[in-house]
Amino acid sequence: MNQPRPLPGLVKLSTAVRYLPESKETLRRWCLSKADGGYGIGVQREHNKPWLISLPAARMLSACDREAFMRFKRGEWDDPTVQGYLGSLP
């Protein structure tokens, strides 16, 4: 059985807020699964624990770079459009 690849560039939600113009509430919503109204770019290890968010994915969404984000979600992390975001991790 294939395990899903872990999201690259996971940081605490409080850290992501320092690097992006979006509010903490917006970033938290983006962490949720698509079924819950989000983009699925975060993980919460346990219920009521802090969210970890993929900073590269959040940067793509913040920049409205839909092409890069779709490639990222498909796991095409070697694509140049995605690499531009992965290479800029703090």
N, C-alpha and C positions, 0 to 999 in steps of 0.2 A: 504494500500500500504506500502511495506517495504521500510524504509529509509536506505540508505547505512550507514554502520558503519563508524564513523570518523576514520581517520588514527591515530594510537597512536604515541606519541613521536614527535609531530610536533614542529619544530624549524625553525627559520629564516635560509635562505640559507647561509647567512654570518656566522651564528653560525656553521652550519654543516661543512663548509670548514675548520674550526679549528680542527675538530675531525676526518676528513677523508683525505686520500692522494689524492683524486680526485680534479680536478679543479672545479671552480664555474660553468664554462660552461658545464662540464660533468654532474654535479648535476642538473643544470637547465634542461638539456635534459632528465634526468631520471624522472623529475617531470611531463613532458608531458604525455598525454595519449598514449596508445599503437598505436592508429590510427595516432598519430602525431610523431611516432618514439621513444617514451619514454617507461617508465614502469608504469606511473601513480601513483607515490609515493609522489606527491605534490599537493598542492592546491594554487590557486591564487584567493583570495576573490573577487577581482575586476580586470578588465583589467588594465594593467600597474601598478599594485600594486606588492609589493614584494612577492616572492614565499615562502611558508612554505613547508618544506620537512619532511617526516617521517625519523627521524634519524635511528631508528632500521632497516627500510627497506633499507636505503642507506648503512648501515653497512653490511647487508646481501649481497647486490650487490657488494660492495667493496671487500668482502671476497670470492666472487664467490660461495656463499652458495645457490645454486639454490633450493635445497630441502627446506630449511628454508624459502626462499623467496616465493616459490609456496604455501607453507602452510600458510604463512602470508597473501598472496593475497586471499586465500580461506577463511580467517577469522578464521583459526585454531590457535588462539593466546594462547591457553592453552597447545599447543604441546611443549614438552621440547626443541626441536630445535629452536623454535621461542622464547620461554621464556628466553633463554640464551641472546638474543639480547634485549628483552624488559626490562630485569632486569639490563641492563647496561646503563640506561639513565643518562645523566649528571645532 
